[in-house]
């Protein structure tokens, strides 16, 4: 069985389009959308492309923390986020129809396919942060009760692999906001339980032109950080390891 795990798209349509074009050649049996799908500058275009993907391939979606934030914002709930993040989430929520929000609300927290357990962050929630630097005992507790030998997650936008006992934890990275020293949309390809980290090249100049048309709050900052550049690993680990300790 061939599976493409696409995590943390974050409304980055040009990145998803580049990966989608690659999937047309690879022909996966299953596409996992691993959460944080729409929270970015081009949510409607991303959802339209996902609709196209779902007509070609069996597609399963998982709820990310920002997907839940969008649902909450649409319903007028208070968000425990910075003003910067709230402005962005509320903007995304205002772009979506009621039907689109209901689809986000209906996303699963996790899904098991054969030997593979897919979640956004950890087994029981889509918010907890851990990295390869985290204490092994803490990581084991985060996935307590999961019997699958392979656990696929995202959330931290880092591609990594950890082996704990008989289980392997693989982070697919981020399609739309990669934390990496290397350019390209990050995702995971699974073929007969062989796991391959993938990076798909993006036409940066064309992507910038498309995303600049969005009136997404702080769009120029998004372009600088995640389209023209990536967040380097040293900076990413400084941030994430600090958050993981809280």
C-alpha positions in Angstrom: 0.0 0.0 0.0 1.3 3.5 -0.9 0.4 6.4 1.4 1.2 10.1 1.1 1.1 11.9 4.5 0.7 15.6 4.0 0.8 17.6 7.2 0.6 21.2 8.2 -0.3 22.7 4.8 -1.3 26.0 6.4 -3.2 27.4 3.5 -0.1 27.4 1.3 -1.7 26.6 -2.0 1.4 26.8 -4.2 3.2 24.3 -1.9 0.3 21.9 -1.9 -0.1 22.2 -5.7 3.5 21.2 -6.2 3.0 18.1 -4.0 -0.3 17.3 -5.7 1.4 17.4 -9.2 3.9 14.9 -7.8 1.2 12.6 -6.5 -0.3 12.4 -10.0 2.9 10.5 -10.9 3.2 8.5 -7.7 -0.5 7.4 -7.6 -0.9 6.8 -3.8 -3.6 4.4 -2.6 -4.2 6.8 0.3 -3.6 10.4 1.1 -3.6 11.5 4.8 -4.2 15.2 5.5 -2.5 15.5 8.9 -4.0 18.7 10.2 -3.5 22.4 10.1 -4.9 22.4 6.6 -6.4 25.9 6.0 -4.7 28.2 8.5 -2.7 30.4 6.1 -3.0 32.8 3.2 -5.0 30.7 0.6 -7.5 28.5 2.5 -10.2 28.4 -0.2 -7.7 27.4 -3.0 -6.3 24.7 -0.7 -9.8 23.3 0.0 -10.6 23.3 -3.7 -7.4 21.4 -4.5 -8.1 18.9 -1.7 -11.6 18.3 -3.3 -9.8 17.5 -6.5 -7.4 15.2 -4.7 -10.2 13.4 -3.0 -11.7 12.6 -6.4 -8.5 10.9 -7.5 -7.3 9.2 -4.3 -8.8 7.9 -1.1 -8.3 10.8 1.3 -8.6 11.0 5.1 -8.3 14.1 7.1 -7.1 14.6 10.7 -7.8 17.6 12.9 -5.0 20.0 13.7 -4.9 22.5 16.5 -5.3 25.4 14.1 -8.2 23.6 12.3 -10.0 23.6 15.7 -9.0 27.3 16.2 -10.7 28.1 12.9 -13.9 26.3 13.9 -13.9 28.1 17.3 -13.3 31.5 15.7 -16.2 30.9 13.2 -18.4 30.1 16.2 -17.4 33.2 18.0 -15.4 31.4 20.8 -12.6 33.1 22.7 -9.1 32.0 21.4 -6.1 31.6 23.7 -3.7 32.9 21.1 -1.5 36.0 20.5 -3.1 38.9 18.7 -1.0 38.1 15.7 -2.3 34.5 15.6 -5.9 35.6 16.4 -6.0 38.0 13.5 -4.9 35.3 11.1 -7.2 32.6 12.4 -10.3 35.0 12.4 -9.4 36.0 8.8 -9.4 32.4 7.7 -12.6 31.6 9.5 -14.3 34.5 7.7 -13.3 33.1 4.3 -15.0 29.8 4.9 -18.6 28.7 4.3 -20.7 27.0 7.0 -20.3 23.7 5.2 -16.5 24.0 5.0 -16.4 24.7 8.7 -18.6 21.7 9.5 -16.1 19.6 7.5 -13.3 20.9 9.6 -15.2 20.2 12.8 -15.8 16.6 11.7 -12.1 15.8 11.2 -10.8 12.9 13.3 -8.3 13.4 16.1 -6.4 10.3 14.9 -6.8 7.4 12.5 -5.3 3.9 12.3 -4.6 2.3 8.9 -3.1 -1.1 9.1 0.1 -0.9 11.2 0.1 2.9 11.0 -1.3 5.3 13.6 -1.8 8.8 12.3 -2.3 11.9 14.6 -1.5 15.6 14.3 0.5 16.0 17.5 0.2 13.1 20.0 -2.3 10.3 20.7 -5.0 12.2 22.7 -4.7 15.8 21.6 -3.5 18.0 18.7 -1.6 20.6 20.7 1.2 18.9 22.7 4.8 19.6 21.5 7.7 17.2 21.6 10.9 16.9 19.7 13.7 14.3 19.4 15.4 16.2 22.3 12.5 15.4 24.6 12.8 12.9 27.4 12.0 9.4 26.1 9.8 8.5 29.1 7.7 11.6 28.4 7.3 10.7 24.7 6.3 7.1 25.6 3.6 8.5 27.9 2.3 10.7 25.1 1.5 7.6 23.1 0.5 5.3 25.9 -2.1 2.9 24.7 -1.2 3.1 21.1 -0.3 -0.4 19.9 0.6 0.4 16.3 4.3 -0.2 15.5 4.4 3.0 13.4 3.2 6.4 14.6 3.1 9.2 12.1 2.6 12.8 13.4 3.3 16.4 12.5 2.5 19.7 14.4 6.1 20.8 14.9 6.9 21.2 11.2 10.1 19.1 11.6 10.9 15.9 9.8 12.4 13.4 12.2 12.3 9.7 13.3 12.5 8.3 16.8 12.6 4.6 17.7 11.3 3.7 21.2 11.1 0.0 21.9 9.2 -1.7 19.2 7.6 1.5 18.0 8.9 4.0 15.5 7.6 7.6 15.6 7.9 9.6 12.3 7.2 13.2 11.9 6.1 14.1 8.3 7.2 17.7 8.5 5.2 20.5 7.0 4.0 21.1 3.4 3.3 24.8 3.8 5.6 26.0 6.7 8.7 23.7 6.8 11.2 24.0 9.6 14.3 22.9 7.7 17.8 24.0 6.5 16.6 22.7 3.0 14.0 24.3 0.8 10.9 22.5 -0.4 7.5 21.3 0.8 8.0 18.5 3.3 5.9 15.4 3.5 6.1 11.6 4.0 5.8 8.8 1.5 5.0 5.3 2.8 5.4 2.3 0.5 5.0 -1.2 2.1 6.1 0.2 5.5 9.2 1.8 4.0 9.2 5.5 5.1 10.8 8.2 2.9 11.0 11.8 3.8 10.1 13.9 0.7 10.8 17.5 -0.3 9.1 18.9 -3.3 10.6 21.9 -5.1 8.4 25.0 -5.4 8.6 27.8 -7.9 9.2 30.5 -5.4 8.7 33.4 -7.7 5.4 32.1 -8.9 4.4 31.2 -5.3 5.1 34.7 -4.1 3.0 36.3 -6.9 0.0 34.0 -6.0 0.2 34.5 -2.2 0.7 38.3 -2.6 -2.9 38.5 -4.0 -4.2 37.4 -0.6 -5.2 40.0 2.0 -4.3 37.5 4.8 -3.0 39.4 7.8 0.8 39.7 7.9 1.0 38.1 4.4 4.4 39.7 3.7 5.8 38.0 6.8 4.4 34.7 5.7 6.1 35.1 2.3 9.4 36.0 3.8 9.5 33.2 6.4 7.9 30.3 4.6 8.0 31.0 0.8 11.2 32.8 0.1 13.0 31.1 3.0 12.5 28.3 5.6 12.9 28.4 9.4 16.4 27.0 10.0 16.6 24.0 12.2 18.7 25.7 14.9 16.1 28.4 15.4 13.3 25.9 15.2 14.7 23.6 17.9 15.4 26.6 20.2 11.7 27.6 20.0 10.2 24.1 20.1 12.4 22.7 22.8 11.5 25.6 25.0 7.7 25.1 24.3 8.0 21.4 24.9 9.2 22.0 28.4 6.1 24.0 29.4 
